[in-house]
Amino acid sequence: MVEITIRNRVKLVRIEQGKYNQGELAKLIGLTRQTMNLIEAQNYNPSIKVCLLISKYLEAPVDHLFWMEE
């Protein structure tokens, strides 16, 4: 079985936009700030639903925010 790692640039895009702090974005999506921190630190793979919501609120394509590495 191939090992796949999910990477993201959520923190980078969020900070570049300056629209939300970590807690605000987490609250909009229905997560805790701690879970959002884990996602941004590459220590938690979010569900597809969470990826789509992050994409919606950051107004960025999912494939710009998340990608796979083998």
QUIHUMO-V692362 format. One record per helix or strand of 2 or more residues. SS is the DSSP state (H for helix, E for strand). FROM is the first residue (numbers start at 1). TO is the last residue. If there is no record, write none. Layout:
ss = (SS SS)
from = (FROM FROM)
to = (TO TO)
//
This chain:
ss = (E H H H H H E)
from = (5 10 22 33 48 62 66)
to = (8 17 29 40 58 65 69)
//
